[in-house]
Amino acid sequence: MSADLTPSQADKPVDSDAVLVQRTVAGDQKAYELLVIKYQRRIQRLIGRMVRDVDLVEDIAQETFIRAYRALAQFRGDAQFYTWLYRIAVNTAKKALMELKRDPTVSENSFKSGDEDETSPLENELTSVETPEALLATKEIAAMVNAAMEALPEELRQAIALREIEGLSYEEISEVMNCPIGTVRSRIFRAREAISARVKPLLETQSGKRW
C-alpha cells in the first residue's frame, strides 16, 4: 500500500509526535509510552522550577501525563504537541500548589538540571571558566540569579524559565501561557530587567564579567 502514499506522507517520520498522538488516540498504548519517555524529563524540569518541594515534582509530572492522555482526543494539532503538554504541566502545577497552599518558586537545581545537551545558555555562560575563583564566583552568581527569579511574580518567572531554560520561542510561550505574544515579550523583558538589577552589582565585582 506504500505506493499509494503521497511524497509528503512517505517522507513524514513514523515516530513524529503527530503520528504518535494519532496512534495513541487509535488505541496504541505503546505510542503514548514513547511520548512519555520523550518528554518526561523535560516536564519534570519545568515543574521543578515552579515547585519548591522536590517530592511533588514526580507526582505532578505523572498527573500531567494522565491529564494529557485523557485530553489527547481533543488535541487538534494547531500547536506543537510539546507546547500543548507544557501548558498542561503549568496548569497542573498551579492547581497542585493552590490545593496545597504553597507558593511557586525556583528549585535549588534550576540551573543544574537536565542532560548536558539541555543546558541553558545562561548556565553555559556562568560555567565557561572553571578556575577555583571562577567556580566560586559562578556559585555566587547562580545563587543570586536563583534568588532573583524566586522574587519574580509567578507569570514573569514562568515566562523567563520557558524562554531561557527551555528555549521556547515567543510563539510557543504564548501557547503555553495562553496569552498574546506581546504580553510574553513584556513579561520576559520585565523579568530580565529585574534579574539584571539584582545580579549586576555582583557581576561588577567580577573582573571581565558582564550581565
Z-matrix of the N, CA and C atoms (Angstrom, degrees):
N
C 1 1.457
C 2 1.531 1 110.73
N 3 1.358 2 117.42 1 -9.43
C 4 1.453 3 119.58 2 -177.30
C 5 1.512 4 112.47 3 -63.69
N 6 1.330 5 116.58 4 -22.88
C 7 1.454 6 119.71 5 -179.69
C 8 1.518 7 111.44 6 -67.38
N 9 1.338 8 117.61 7 -19.64
C 10 1.460 9 121.33 8 -178.81
C 11 1.526 10 112.66 9 -85.99
N 12 1.369 11 116.52 10 -5.07
C 13 1.450 12 119.26 11 -178.07
C 14 1.517 13 110.46 12 -76.72
N 15 1.319 14 116.09 13 142.22
C 16 1.454 15 120.33 14 174.10
C 17 1.520 16 108.33 15 -74.85
N 18 1.348 17 119.13 16 161.93
C 19 1.461 18 120.64 17 179.14
C 20 1.518 19 113.04 18 -54.81
N 21 1.352 20 116.49 19 -41.08
C 22 1.461 21 118.92 20 -178.88
C 23 1.515 22 111.38 21 -66.29
N 24 1.318 23 117.15 22 -36.30
C 25 1.458 24 120.79 23 178.50
C 26 1.520 25 110.38 24 -69.68
N 27 1.327 26 115.48 25 -40.92
C 28 1.451 27 119.58 26 -177.85
C 29 1.524 28 111.51 27 -65.95
N 30 1.366 29 116.66 28 -32.59
C 31 1.451 30 121.12 29 -177.56
C 32 1.528 31 113.04 30 -83.95
N 33 1.313 32 117.53 31 -12.51
C 34 1.465 33 121.19 32 -175.28
C 35 1.527 34 110.59 33 -69.35
N 36 1.350 35 118.89 34 126.83
C 37 1.458 36 120.99 35 -179.83
C 38 1.518 37 111.32 36 -59.55
N 39 1.337 38 115.71 37 132.55
C 40 1.458 39 119.19 38 -176.87
C 41 1.522 40 111.76 39 -70.65
N 42 1.338 41 118.04 40 -18.04
C 43 1.458 42 120.37 41 -178.38
C 44 1.525 43 111.77 42 -105.40
N 45 1.307 44 118.13 43 16.68
C 46 1.459 45 120.50 44 179.08
C 47 1.522 46 109.97 45 -65.24
N 48 1.348 47 115.45 46 157.95
C 49 1.459 48 119.73 47 -179.87
C 50 1.525 49 111.16 48 -57.87
N 51 1.327 50 116.65 49 -41.96
C 52 1.467 51 119.65 50 -177.95
C 53 1.521 52 111.33 51 -60.40
N 54 1.325 53 116.34 52 -42.24
C 55 1.465 54 120.26 53 179.83
C 56 1.521 55 110.24 54 -67.43
N 57 1.329 56 116.83 55 -41.85
C 58 1.462 57 119.99 56 179.85
C 59 1.521 58 111.20 57 -64.54
N 60 1.336 59 116.68 58 -37.38
C 61 1.466 60 120.41 59 176.36
C 62 1.520 61 110.16 60 -62.97
N 63 1.312 62 116.50 61 -46.57
C 64 1.465 63 120.70 62 179.59
C 65 1.524 64 111.24 63 -60.32
N 66 1.314 65 116.55 64 -42.51
C 67 1.469 66 120.33 65 179.91
C 68 1.525 67 111.36 66 -66.00
N 69 1.354 68 115.71 67 -37.73
C 70 1.459 69 119.77 68 178.74
C 71 1.525 70 110.79 69 -64.17
N 72 1.320 71 115.99 70 -47.47
C 73 1.465 72 120.83 71 179.71
C 74 1.524 73 110.33 72 -60.42
N 75 1.327 74 116.25 73 -31.76
C 76 1.469 75 120.84 74 179.28
C 77 1.518 76 112.51 75 -78.21
N 78 1.341 77 116.78 76 -3.84
C 79 1.455 78 120.06 77 175.65
C 80 1.511 79 115.82 78 109.61
N 81 1.327 80 117.93 79 6.64
C 82 1.458 81 121.69 80 -179.32
C 83 1.524 82 109.75 81 -86.95
N 84 1.334 83 117.46 82 100.40
C 85 1.456 84 122.16 83 -178.21
C 86 1.521 85 112.29 84 -66.21
N 87 1.322 86 116.61 85 -33.39
C 88 1.465 87 120.67 86 179.71
C 89 1.526 88 111.16 87 -61.59
N 90 1.326 89 116.50 88 -33.84
C 91 1.456 90 120.30 89 -179.29
C 92 1.527 91 110.21 90 -63.73
N 93 1.320 92 116.52 91 -40.67
C 94 1.467 93 118.88 92 179.82
C 95 1.524 94 110.73 93 -70.99
N 96 1.323 95 116.55 94 -33.84
C 97 1.459 96 119.45 95 176.09
C 98 1.520 97 110.84 96 -59.47
N 99 1.327 98 116.69 97 -37.12
C 100 1.462 99 121.02 98 178.08
C 101 1.529 100 110.83 99 -65.47
N 102 1.325 101 116.81 100 -39.08
C 103 1.463 102 120.40 101 177.30
C 104 1.529 103 110.84 102 -65.32
N 105 1.325 104 116.20 103 -40.96
C 106 1.466 105 120.34 104 178.87
C 107 1.524 106 110.19 105 -62.81
N 108 1.331 107 116.35 106 -46.69
C 109 1.459 108 120.73 107 179.70
C 110 1.528 109 110.66 108 -59.89
N 111 1.323 110 116.24 109 -41.12
C 112 1.461 111 121.25 110 -177.03
C 113 1.524 112 112.43 111 -65.44
N 114 1.338 113 117.05 112 -39.14
C 115 1.464 114 120.48 113 -171.44
C 116 1.521 115 115.27 114 -111.13
N 117 1.315 116 118.21 115 -1.88
C 118 1.463 117 120.49 116 -174.05
C 119 1.521 118 112.72 117 -58.08
N 120 1.311 119 117.36 118 -48.55
C 121 1.459 120 119.73 119 -176.65
C 122 1.529 121 111.42 120 -68.50
N 123 1.324 122 117.22 121 -37.57
C 124 1.465 123 119.68 122 178.98
C 125 1.523 124 110.96 123 -65.72
N 126 1.324 125 116.34 124 -39.23
C 127 1.465 126 120.55 125 178.43
C 128 1.530 127 109.98 126 -66.88
N 129 1.324 128 116.73 127 -41.24
C 130 1.461 129 119.69 128 178.64
C 131 1.522 130 111.28 129 -64.23
N 132 1.329 131 116.95 130 -38.50
C 133 1.463 132 120.12 131 178.08
C 134 1.526 133 111.14 132 -64.56
N 135 1.328 134 115.58 133 -42.27
C 136 1.461 135 119.90 134 179.35
C 137 1.527 136 110.95 135 -62.61
N 138 1.317 137 116.64 136 -47.04
C 139 1.459 138 121.13 137 179.78
C 140 1.527 139 110.27 138 -64.14
N 141 1.336 140 116.40 139 -37.03
C 142 1.452 141 120.92 140 -179.61
C 143 1.511 142 113.36 141 -61.85
N 144 1.339 143 116.74 142 -20.50
C 145 1.455 144 120.19 143 178.25
C 146 1.523 145 112.22 144 -88.75
N 147 1.320 146 116.01 145 -5.93
C 148 1.460 147 120.42 146 179.01
C 149 1.520 148 112.07 147 -107.82
N 150 1.330 149 116.88 148 -23.00
C 151 1.456 150 121.59 149 -170.72
C 152 1.527 151 110.00 150 -117.94
N 153 1.319 152 116.72 151 127.81
C 154 1.460 153 120.98 152 179.23
C 155 1.532 154 111.20 153 -71.13
N 156 1.304 155 116.96 154 -42.74
C 157 1.463 156 122.13 155 -175.50
C 158 1.530 157 109.63 156 -77.45
N 159 1.332 158 116.67 157 105.89
C 160 1.462 159 120.58 158 -176.36
C 161 1.528 160 111.89 159 -64.47
N 162 1.330 161 116.41 160 -23.41
C 163 1.462 162 119.68 161 179.67
C 164 1.527 163 111.89 162 -67.37
N 165 1.340 164 116.08 163 -20.40
C 166 1.460 165 119.91 164 -179.28
C 167 1.523 166 112.66 165 -85.77
N 168 1.312 167 116.92 166 -18.55
C 169 1.463 168 120.35 167 -172.55
C 170 1.522 169 111.71 168 -58.89
N 171 1.323 170 117.12 169 -49.28
C 172 1.463 171 120.37 170 -177.88
C 173 1.534 172 111.23 171 -63.16
N 174 1.334 173 116.35 172 -40.43
C 175 1.465 174 119.97 173 179.84
C 176 1.532 175 111.20 174 -64.55
N 177 1.330 176 116.34 175 -42.71
C 178 1.462 177 119.76 176 -179.89
C 179 1.524 178 110.41 177 -68.61
N 180 1.329 179 116.77 178 -37.54
C 181 1.464 180 119.77 179 177.07
C 182 1.525 181 110.92 180 -63.02
N 183 1.319 182 116.67 181 -42.51
C 184 1.460 183 120.63 182 178.14
C 185 1.520 184 110.95 183 -62.52
N 186 1.330 185 116.08 184 -43.21
C 187 1.465 186 120.25 185 178.14
C 188 1.524 187 110.66 186 -63.59
N 189 1.336 188 117.04 187 -35.38
C 190 1.460 189 121.21 188 177.33
C 191 1.523 190 111.04 189 -60.11
N 192 1.310 191 116.46 190 -47.55
C 193 1.469 192 119.78 191 -178.46
C 194 1.535 193 112.15 192 -69.40
N 195 1.327 194 116.25 193 -31.44
C 196 1.463 195 119.48 194 175.99
C 197 1.525 196 109.80 195 -66.82
N 198 1.324 197 116.21 196 -45.41
C 199 1.471 198 120.39 197 179.33
C 200 1.531 199 110.56 198 -63.66
N 201 1.321 200 115.75 199 -41.54
C 202 1.460 201 119.47 200 -179.92
C 203 1.527 202 110.44 201 -63.26
N 204 1.318 203 116.47 202 -40.81
C 205 1.462 204 120.34 203 -179.77
C 206 1.531 205 110.76 204 -62.78
N 207 1.317 206 115.53 205 -43.54
C 208 1.471 207 119.72 206 -179.03
C 209 1.528 208 111.97 207 -66.39
N 210 1.337 209 116.07 208 -28.76
C 211 1.464 210 119.91 209 -176.66
C 212 1.527 211 112.59 210 -99.40
N 213 1.323 212 116.90 211 2.61
C 214 1.460 213 120.41 212 -171.47
C 215 1.523 214 112.94 213 -60.80
N 216 1.325 215 116.50 214 -33.94
C 217 1.467 216 119.40 215 179.78
C 218 1.528 217 111.43 216 -64.98
N 219 1.342 218 116.85 217 -20.13
C 220 1.467 219 121.04 218 179.58
C 221 1.526 220 112.16 219 -90.07
N 222 1.337 221 117.41 220 -6.26
C 223 1.451 222 121.16 221 -179.97
C 224 1.525 223 108.80 222 -72.36
N 225 1.342 224 116.17 223 115.54
C 226 1.466 225 120.93 224 -174.11
C 227 1.519 226 113.27 225 -93.78
N 228 1.323 227 117.26 226 -8.14
C 229 1.447 228 119.65 227 179.76
C 230 1.512 229 114.01 228 80.67
N 231 1.346 230 117.90 229 12.91
C 232 1.466 231 120.65 230 177.72
C 233 1.525 232 110.87 231 -66.87
N 234 1.321 233 116.25 232 -27.86
C 235 1.455 234 121.97 233 177.10
C 236 1.527 235 108.77 234 -123.12
N 237 1.324 236 116.42 235 169.55
C 238 1.456 237 119.81 236 175.09
C 239 1.528 238 109.42 237 -64.66
N 240 1.320 239 116.60 238 147.67
C 241 1.456 240 120.38 239 -178.81
C 242 1.532 241 111.43 240 -58.09
N 243 1.345 242 117.03 241 -42.25
C 244 1.459 243 118.01 242 -175.70
C 245 1.519 244 112.97 243 -67.25
N 246 1.346 245 118.56 244 -31.97
C 247 1.468 246 118.86 245 176.68
C 248 1.527 247 110.33 246 -70.07
N 249 1.326 248 115.71 247 -36.67
C 250 1.467 249 120.75 248 175.26
C 251 1.522 250 109.76 249 -62.92
N 252 1.340 251 116.95 250 -42.07
C 253 1.458 252 121.78 251 179.71
C 254 1.529 253 110.84 252 -68.21
N 255 1.334 254 117.40 253 -40.30
C 256 1.457 255 120.84 254 177.87
C 257 1.525 256 110.49 255 -59.94
N 258 1.329 257 116.06 256 -40.73
C 259 1.459 258 119.57 257 -179.35
C 260 1.530 259 110.43 258 -62.95
N 261 1.316 260 116.87 259 -41.23
C 262 1.464 261 120.42 260 177.26
C 263 1.525 262 109.94 261 -63.42
N 264 1.332 263 116.94 262 -40.55
C 265 1.469 264 120.87 263 179.69
C 266 1.525 265 111.02 264 -62.91
N 267 1.330 266 116.74 265 -44.81
C 268 1.462 267 120.74 266 179.30
C 269 1.529 268 110.59 267 -61.23
N 270 1.315 269 116.70 268 -46.38
C 271 1.464 270 120.73 269 -179.11
C 272 1.528 271 111.60 270 -66.25
N 273 1.331 272 116.31 271 -37.92
C 274 1.463 273 120.37 272 179.41
C 275 1.521 274 110.52 273 -66.44
N 276 1.333 275 116.61 274 -41.39
C 277 1.462 276 120.59 275 178.38
C 278 1.526 277 110.58 276 -64.74
N 279 1.328 278 116.67 277 -42.87
C 280 1.465 279 120.22 278 178.30
C 281 1.528 280 110.83 279 -59.48
N 282 1.329 281 115.55 280 -44.99
C 283 1.464 282 120.44 281 -178.77
C 284 1.526 283 110.66 282 -62.23
N 285 1.344 284 116.43 283 -43.59
C 286 1.459 285 120.45 284 -179.69
C 287 1.516 286 110.93 285 -63.57
N 288 1.324 287 116.90 286 -40.60
C 289 1.455 288 120.67 287 -179.40
C 290 1.524 289 111.90 288 -68.32
N 291 1.319 290 116.00 289 -36.89
C 292 1.457 291 119.60 290 177.24
C 293 1.518 292 110.67 291 -65.68
N 294 1.329 293 115.86 292 -40.81
C 295 1.458 294 119.49 293 -179.34
C 296 1.527 295 111.09 294 -66.77
N 297 1.302 296 116.36 295 -35.53
C 298 1.459 297 120.64 296 -177.68
C 299 1.522 298 112.21 297 -91.50
N 300 1.347 299 115.47 298 -2.32
C 301 1.461 300 121.71 299 179.75
C 302 1.522 301 111.31 300 55.27
N 303 1.336 302 113.50 301 45.29
C 304 1.460 303 119.33 302 177.35
C 305 1.518 304 108.88 303 -115.50
N 306 1.304 305 116.02 304 150.12
C 307 1.459 306 120.98 305 179.92
C 308 1.518 307 110.67 306 -89.97
N 309 1.351 308 117.79 307 135.52
C 310 1.467 309 120.28 308 175.87
C 311 1.524 310 109.93 309 -64.68
N 312 1.312 311 115.83 310 144.48
C 313 1.463 312 120.23 311 176.28
C 314 1.507 313 109.64 312 -157.75
N 315 1.285 314 117.42 313 168.45
C 316 1.460 315 121.72 314 178.62
C 317 1.514 316 108.97 315 -82.71
N 318 1.319 317 117.35 316 134.31
C 319 1.451 318 121.02 317 179.53
C 320 1.525 319 110.48 318 -75.10
N 321 1.328 320 116.73 319 165.88
C 322 1.458 321 120.90 320 -179.05
C 323 1.521 322 112.02 321 -64.37
N 324 1.321 323 116.87 322 -24.29
C 325 1.452 324 121.03 323 -177.18
C 326 1.520 325 112.86 324 -99.94
N 327 1.311 326 116.93 325 22.73
C 328 1.462 327 120.09 326 -176.82
C 329 1.512 328 112.63 327 -55.64
N 330 1.324 329 116.58 328 -37.40
C 331 1.452 330 119.60 329 -177.26
C 332 1.522 331 111.34 330 -107.55
N 333 1.314 332 116.83 331 14.11
C 334 1.453 333 120.69 332 -179.69
C 335 1.519 334 111.13 333 -132.20
N 336 1.333 335 117.65 334 32.38
C 337 1.454 336 121.19 335 -176.05
C 338 1.505 337 111.04 336 -117.40
N 339 1.320 338 115.40 337 159.70
C 340 1.457 339 120.46 338 176.22
C 341 1.509 340 111.40 339 85.42
N 342 1.342 341 115.98 340 176.55
C 343 1.447 342 123.01 341 178.54
C 344 1.511 343 110.03 342 -75.43
N 345 1.335 344 116.16 343 165.95
C 346 1.450 345 120.45 344 -179.46
C 347 1.514 346 111.80 345 -60.34
N 348 1.341 347 116.66 346 -35.47
C 349 1.457 348 119.11 347 -178.54
C 350 1.516 349 112.24 348 -76.63
N 351 1.332 350 117.73 349 -3.97
C 352 1.459 351 121.06 350 177.63
C 353 1.531 352 111.17 351 -106.81
N 354 1.346 353 115.94 352 9.75
C 355 1.453 354 119.90 353 -178.01
C 356 1.518 355 110.74 354 -63.31
N 357 1.312 356 115.48 355 139.41
C 358 1.457 357 119.92 356 -177.74
C 359 1.516 358 111.11 357 -73.19
N 360 1.351 359 117.79 358 155.33
C 361 1.457 360 121.22 359 175.72
C 362 1.520 361 112.13 360 -56.32
N 363 1.347 362 116.84 361 -38.76
C 364 1.456 363 120.70 362 -179.70
C 365 1.513 364 110.41 363 -63.34
N 366 1.328 365 117.20 364 -42.95
C 367 1.457 366 120.10 365 -178.86
C 368 1.517 367 110.67 366 -66.91
N 369 1.331 368 116.99 367 -39.50
C 370 1.454 369 120.10 368 177.04
C 371 1.512 370 110.84 369 -57.93
N 372 1.327 371 116.23 370 -41.83
C 373 1.456 372 121.19 371 -179.06
C 374 1.518 373 111.16 372 -65.56
N 375 1.330 374 115.54 373 -40.03
C 376 1.456 375 119.21 374 -176.01
C 377 1.518 376 112.79 375 -73.46
N 378 1.336 377 118.17 376 -24.32
C 379 1.458 378 121.44 377 -174.41
C 380 1.516 379 112.46 378 -110.98
N 381 1.332 380 117.67 379 19.25
C 382 1.451 381 120.61 380 -175.06
C 383 1.528 382 112.11 381 -72.62
N 384 1.357 383 118.21 382 -27.91
C 385 1.456 384 121.99 383 179.10
C 386 1.521 385 108.06 384 -118.76
N 387 1.334 386 117.37 385 126.35
C 388 1.446 387 120.04 386 -170.02
C 389 1.528 388 112.80 387 -117.63
N 390 1.331 389 117.76 388 38.39
C 391 1.460 390 120.11 389 170.15
C 392 1.520 391 107.51 390 -74.22
N 393 1.328 392 118.38 391 159.92
C 394 1.478 393 119.45 392 179.11
C 395 1.521 394 112.73 393 -54.55
N 396 1.347 395 115.88 394 -41.87
C 397 1.459 396 118.96 395 179.46
C 398 1.518 397 111.49 396 -65.38
N 399 1.342 398 115.45 397 -41.46
C 400 1.459 399 119.70 398 -178.74
C 401 1.522 400 110.98 399 -67.95
N 402 1.340 401 117.11 400 -37.29
C 403 1.456 402 120.32 401 178.45
C 404 1.522 403 110.90 402 -64.14
N 405 1.332 404 116.40 403 -39.98
C 406 1.464 405 119.94 404 177.61
C 407 1.523 406 110.22 405 -64.41
N 408 1.341 407 115.52 406 -43.76
C 409 1.456 408 119.40 407 178.55
C 410 1.514 409 111.07 408 -63.34
N 411 1.329 410 116.06 409 -38.54
C 412 1.455 411 120.89 410 179.58
C 413 1.525 412 111.17 411 -61.08
N 414 1.336 413 115.79 412 -43.52
C 415 1.459 414 119.64 413 179.51
C 416 1.525 415 110.58 414 -63.34
N 417 1.328 416 115.90 415 -40.67
C 418 1.464 417 119.62 416 179.98
C 419 1.525 418 110.84 417 -65.51
N 420 1.337 419 115.49 418 -42.68
C 421 1.466 420 119.65 419 -179.45
C 422 1.524 421 110.27 420 -67.12
N 423 1.353 422 116.55 421 -44.22
C 424 1.460 423 120.01 422 179.82
C 425 1.520 424 110.86 423 -60.28
N 426 1.349 425 115.78 424 -40.44
C 427 1.465 426 119.70 425 178.85
C 428 1.521 427 110.38 426 -64.57
N 429 1.334 428 116.54 427 -39.15
C 430 1.458 429 120.27 428 179.41
C 431 1.527 430 111.14 429 -67.82
N 432 1.361 431 116.68 430 -42.40
C 433 1.466 432 120.25 431 177.23
C 434 1.517 433 110.23 432 -62.00
N 435 1.335 434 115.84 433 -42.13
C 436 1.457 435 120.54 434 179.72
C 437 1.527 436 110.86 435 -61.52
N 438 1.334 437 115.42 436 -44.37
C 439 1.463 438 120.12 437 179.21
C 440 1.522 439 110.65 438 -64.99
N 441 1.330 440 116.00 439 -38.80
C 442 1.460 441 120.00 440 178.81
C 443 1.512 442 111.18 441 -63.98
N 444 1.334 443 116.67 442 -40.34
C 445 1.456 444 120.16 443 178.86
C 446 1.519 445 111.27 444 -68.63
N 447 1.330 446 116.53 445 -37.35
C 448 1.466 447 119.96 446 177.86
C 449 1.515 448 111.10 447 -60.65
N 450 1.330 449 115.79 448 -34.07
C 451 1.463 450 120.51 449 -176.33
C 452 1.525 451 112.68 450 -78.76
N 453 1.331 452 117.41 451 -11.43
C 454 1.462 453 120.14 452 -178.75
C 455 1.523 454 110.98 453 -71.92
N 456 1.322 455 117.63 454 150.05
C 457 1.464 456 120.09 455 169.80
C 458 1.530 457 109.48 456 -59.66
N 459 1.307 458 116.46 457 152.91
C 460 1.465 459 121.49 458 -173.73
C 461 1.530 460 113.26 459 -52.31
N 462 1.334 461 117.54 460 -46.12
C 463 1.455 462 120.29 461 -175.40
C 464 1.525 463 111.71 462 -66.97
N 465 1.332 464 117.47 463 -36.08
C 466 1.461 465 120.41 464 177.20
C 467 1.518 466 110.77 465 -69.21
N 468 1.329 467 116.53 466 -39.88
C 469 1.462 468 121.43 467 179.88
C 470 1.523 469 110.98 468 -63.46
N 471 1.319 470 116.33 469 -42.90
C 472 1.460 471 119.58 470 179.16
C 473 1.520 472 111.34 471 -64.50
N 474 1.326 473 116.61 472 -43.90
C 475 1.462 474 120.86 473 -177.77
C 476 1.517 475 111.41 474 -62.54
N 477 1.328 476 117.86 475 -46.31
C 478 1.465 477 120.69 476 -177.39
C 479 1.519 478 110.87 477 -69.86
N 480 1.333 479 117.96 478 -34.64
C 481 1.464 480 120.38 479 177.73
C 482 1.524 481 110.90 480 -66.90
N 483 1.322 482 117.13 481 -43.07
C 484 1.462 483 120.54 482 179.40
C 485 1.526 484 111.45 483 -64.45
N 486 1.331 485 116.00 484 -34.30
C 487 1.464 486 120.17 485 -178.69
C 488 1.525 487 112.02 486 -80.28
N 489 1.324 488 117.16 487 -54.36
C 490 1.455 489 120.83 488 -171.75
C 491 1.522 490 114.04 489 -85.17
N 492 1.315 491 117.11 490 -30.03
C 493 1.468 492 119.82 491 -178.38
C 494 1.521 493 111.62 492 -95.31
N 495 1.319 494 116.74 493 -48.67
C 496 1.458 495 120.70 494 -178.64
C 497 1.521 496 113.15 495 -85.72
N 498 1.331 497 116.96 496 -18.45
C 499 1.455 498 119.87 497 176.52
C 500 1.516 499 115.16 498 75.15
N 501 1.331 500 117.65 499 23.18
C 502 1.457 501 120.61 500 179.66
C 503 1.522 502 110.45 501 -74.60
N 504 1.323 503 115.92 502 151.86
C 505 1.453 504 121.22 503 175.84
C 506 1.524 505 109.25 504 -76.33
N 507 1.339 506 116.18 505 167.93
C 508 1.458 507 119.73 506 177.79
C 509 1.532 508 110.28 507 -61.71
N 510 1.327 509 116.11 508 -38.52
C 511 1.465 510 120.12 509 179.23
C 512 1.521 511 110.79 510 -63.30
N 513 1.326 512 116.88 511 -42.17
C 514 1.464 513 120.81 512 -179.84
C 515 1.526 514 111.28 513 -67.74
N 516 1.324 515 116.54 514 -40.35
C 517 1.463 516 119.40 515 177.63
C 518 1.516 517 110.22 516 -64.12
N 519 1.333 518 116.16 517 -36.07
C 520 1.465 519 120.60 518 176.48
C 521 1.519 520 110.56 519 -59.15
N 522 1.329 521 116.43 520 -40.53
C 523 1.465 522 120.99 521 178.47
C 524 1.526 523 110.96 522 -67.31
N 525 1.335 524 116.00 523 -45.47
C 526 1.459 525 120.60 524 -177.36
C 527 1.525 526 111.34 525 -64.00
N 528 1.336 527 116.09 526 -45.08
C 529 1.465 528 120.42 527 -174.72
C 530 1.528 529 112.89 528 -91.23
N 531 1.334 530 116.14 529 -3.37
C 532 1.458 531 121.17 530 176.42
C 533 1.526 532 112.03 531 56.31
N 534 1.336 533 114.78 532 52.63
C 535 1.452 534 119.99 533 178.60
C 536 1.525 535 108.90 534 -148.28
N 537 1.328 536 118.80 535 162.33
C 538 1.460 537 121.50 536 -179.02
C 539 1.526 538 112.35 537 -62.72
N 540 1.338 539 116.32 538 154.99
C 541 1.459 540 120.98 539 179.52
C 542 1.523 541 110.58 540 -60.58
N 543 1.326 542 117.04 541 -37.52
C 544 1.459 543 120.24 542 178.31
C 545 1.516 544 112.24 543 -58.83
N 546 1.327 545 115.91 544 -37.84
C 547 1.463 546 120.64 545 177.69
C 548 1.521 547 110.64 546 -67.62
N 549 1.330 548 115.85 547 -39.66
C 550 1.464 549 120.80 548 177.69
C 551 1.528 550 110.13 549 -60.11
N 552 1.330 551 115.99 550 -48.94
C 553 1.467 552 120.20 551 -179.54
C 554 1.529 553 110.79 552 -59.64
N 555 1.314 554 116.49 553 -41.13
C 556 1.463 555 120.69 554 179.51
C 557 1.518 556 111.34 555 -64.03
N 558 1.335 557 116.58 556 -43.49
C 559 1.462 558 120.57 557 -178.76
C 560 1.524 559 111.31 558 -65.36
N 561 1.329 560 116.50 559 -41.96
C 562 1.463 561 120.44 560 -179.92
C 563 1.525 562 110.26 561 -66.89
N 564 1.329 563 117.00 562 -41.61
C 565 1.465 564 120.80 563 178.22
C 566 1.523 565 110.62 564 -60.95
N 567 1.319 566 116.20 565 -47.01
C 568 1.464 567 120.73 566 -179.36
C 569 1.532 568 111.11 567 -64.42
N 570 1.341 569 116.29 568 -38.75
C 571 1.462 570 120.25 569 178.90
C 572 1.524 571 110.41 570 -64.64
N 573 1.334 572 116.60 571 -44.58
C 574 1.460 573 120.08 572 179.65
C 575 1.528 574 111.40 573 -63.40
N 576 1.320 575 116.20 574 -40.84
C 577 1.459 576 120.25 575 179.02
C 578 1.531 577 110.52 576 -62.71
N 579 1.323 578 116.64 577 -42.72
C 580 1.466 579 120.47 578 -178.62
C 581 1.527 580 110.99 579 -66.87
N 582 1.330 581 115.98 580 -42.92
C 583 1.465 582 119.97 581 179.58
C 584 1.532 583 109.87 582 -65.76
N 585 1.322 584 116.06 583 -42.86
C 586 1.465 585 120.96 584 179.82
C 587 1.522 586 111.29 585 -59.18
N 588 1.326 587 116.27 586 -41.96
C 589 1.467 588 120.45 587 -179.07
C 590 1.521 589 111.77 588 -62.53
N 591 1.355 590 115.63 589 -33.43
C 592 1.461 591 119.88 590 -179.82
C 593 1.521 592 112.28 591 -79.95
N 594 1.328 593 116.53 592 -35.65
C 595 1.462 594 121.13 593 -171.75
C 596 1.526 595 112.95 594 -90.87
N 597 1.316 596 117.42 595 -31.43
C 598 1.465 597 121.19 596 -173.97
C 599 1.530 598 113.86 597 -53.76
N 600 1.340 599 119.94 598 -44.64
C 601 1.470 600 119.19 599 179.28
C 602 1.525 601 112.71 600 -58.01
N 603 1.345 602 116.86 601 -38.32
C 604 1.462 603 119.82 602 179.43
C 605 1.519 604 110.52 603 -69.70
N 606 1.323 605 117.06 604 -42.06
C 607 1.453 606 120.71 605 -179.22
C 608 1.522 607 111.56 606 -64.04
N 609 1.317 608 116.80 607 -31.39
C 610 1.464 609 120.49 608 -178.82
C 611 1.519 610 111.21 609 -66.67
N 612 1.340 611 116.12 610 -19.40
C 613 1.474 612 118.89 611 177.92
C 614 1.525 613 111.71 612 -88.65
N 615 1.346 614 116.04 613 -8.01
C 616 1.462 615 120.62 614 -179.80
C 617 1.529 616 108.60 615 -100.41
N 618 1.289 617 116.76 616 117.87
C 619 1.460 618 121.74 617 -177.28
C 620 1.520 619 111.79 618 -59.18
N 621 1.339 620 115.68 619 128.28
C 622 1.456 621 120.87 620 174.13
C 623 1.498 622 115.01 621 77.76
N 624 1.340 623 118.61 622 7.63
C 625 1.461 624 119.96 623 -179.97
C 626 1.505 625 109.54 624 -112.77
N 627 1.336 626 115.31 625 139.48
C 628 1.461 627 120.80 626 178.02
C 629 1.517 628 108.95 627 -135.61
N 630 1.339 629 116.80 628 151.14
C 631 1.484 630 121.28 629 173.55
C 632 1.497 631 109.36 630 -80.54
